[in-house]
Amino acid sequence: MQRWLASLSATGLLLCAGPALAQLKATAQNVPEIPYDSVPNFLKLPVGEYLGEAVGVATNSKGHVFVYHRSATTRLFEFDQNGNFLKEIGKGYYGFEFAHSVRVDAQDNIWTVDEGTNVVTKFSPEGKVLMVLGRRPPAVAGEVATTTGPNQPSQKYIFCRPTDVGWDPQENIFVSDGYCNNRVVKYDRNGRFLAQVGSEKAGKEPGQFSLPHGIAVDGQGSVYVADRSNFRYQVLDNNLKPRATYDNVGVGWTVCVSQGPHQYLFASNSNPNGNRPGSWAITGEIYKMELDGTILGRFGHASKEFGGFQVVHMVDCRNPNEIVVGEIESWRVQKLILKPQAAKAVTR
Amino acid sequence: MKCLLPLLLTAAVLGAAPVVAQTPVPEIAFDSAPNPLALPDDIYLGETAGVATNSKGDVFVYTRTGHPTVSLGGARAFAHGGSRLFEFDRNGKFVREIGQNSYGLMYAQQVRIDPQDNIWIVDQMTNYVIKFDPEGRVAMLLGRKAEAITIPAPPARGPQAIAGGAPGAGEQTDLFDRPTDVAWDGAGNIYVSDGLGNARVAKFNKNGVFIKSWGAKGTEQGNFGNARAIAVDARGTVYVGDGGNRRIELFDGDGNFKTQYTNIGTPQALCITPGPNQFIYSSNSNPPNDIDVAGEIYKMRLDGSIVGKFGRAGKLPKEFGTVNAIDCRNDNTLYVGEIGNMRVQKLTLR
């Protein structure tokens, strides 16, 4: 296991031999199953356009849906609240190479996190670049090959395959970084470095991470980090001090905090890439929780069929009863209507 | 080494501060125009390495955007694309793209406009200096792109030299190693700062015939740590931004060292205003991985005395993210191109 983690962080390869299946299984027992419907044909793409790996999905205050996906090139699409295609944003943009996350902030600015260019970009609601964090490695420097060996020391303003972004009510910026750093970085609203927790090195202690893969911030400024290769979520206070760990809901793939006065936490124990025999039986579900970690229910399962999930990479939960999920495999975005009042306890 | 750079720079800044502290440099008040360039919805600036205006006030931007791409063919890998050259009118309205899909645009480094309004670009990866005529047709090429690239990249070759020559002196021809900038004297002679691989200045006549080159890697007077930027004043004096040694070196047109200015940080971008009373603008650009150091631009007289400075590193308007280009055709209305913030700012000094 230790060796596998080392190889993961050193090479960034995700498809090498994975962890033992048993580690992927959530330990929470008797979790109520929340029924849901998946809206048929939700996103309506123009003829000739295709989604690739739908790793990033987010909605704005009008319900518009943004999909940041790995097509022949990485692209960002905007759809209206009914799933009609509106436009492409960032066509040919230098900060797009290998999509990882898209999020929409409280002012409806659109933020992309690209793990191919190491760039986090803030677009205005109209799609103009407002701020750039990080820097794409210069091609002229010959940095075109996969790096090997130990991770380079982390730097304040340079990311190494960053994964996700979130904001507190003061508009401070939090970046989970990433596949070859193992840290969370906090910037002020103007993009100036304030603090970080973790480092380039992976670790298991509180405040250490092993592939921080997703991040969300609640209305009190607490920070929730999907600590994927540690099979847990870490909760940090606003100054990045570790406060709690939720380790009973499987692998920490991605995390979302809903809007409104009563905020919920959504956490995905996504099925692992590769679909190894047996993996579907113990992974694939998404948990709905209170912010304090109390589990309210779960929904979904691993499947290639419509309504099931194929490696959920991102969850939008602006409305806690209308969930939009982006899946890596099946190249798919689904809109789910949850029926939490009908939740009933099941044993699996 | 790459990771040590900011530490060294920081140390240099902190360490140098007490020594440099003389009379404080006046701050020049300035404004930044909101949205100076109106981009079409499907065009995005990337790292804005070059910006320049022509005699009509049209604005040219050479930017690292799009996708540098490697094609696999035979036993070799071929790289292309990655940078684009755009033209805007004096009001910032998009006019056209120049050089799209050409062989020479990969890693934008600089754009300059000569007195005849020809558009010259310098590309750090294809090692071309390309002259486009005002209509956008290729009029002259200096340098040649490597036919193929190697992945992973081989160890850096180090500064190139002809047999027995000094490191960085380069070959006595127009083969560049990461050239950075281009300038002309009154007779139309062409000066190329070359650059970040080599450490020399190469001089050509107006027809592109190689005349001579000077400089080598080093810290002595007449040497360069790297040659980051170049400008020529009305009397033919050549100013070279020596980023590695944090100085501007002055030469006559034959490459004879005249003097140096050492109190303005790392001169990553240089511009000399036209007109009878010329000024120098020089940017002490912050390194791309840190916005908490440097970033200010100096205004100087040709004799090196400092008029004032303005700006600092950062991401807001009136802050700078690694300025790589300054256009100063108008004394107090500047265009600056930024690497870190992927934008052009139009500044008015007060």
Interface residues (C-beta under 8 A of the other chain):
Chain A: T73 K87 E88 G90 K91 G92 Y93 Y94 G95 E97 G127 K128 V129 M131 V132 R135 R136 P138 A139 V140 A141 G142 E143 V144 A145 Q152 P153 Q155 K156 Y157 I158 N190 G191 R192 F193
Chain B: K2 C3 P6 L39 D41 D42 I43 Y44 L45 G46 E47 T63 R64 T65 G66 H67 P68 V70 A79 G82 M106 Y107 Q124 M125 I149 I151 P152 A153 P154 A156 R178 P288 N289 D290 I291 D292 G314 K315 L316 G321 I339 G340 N341 M342 R343
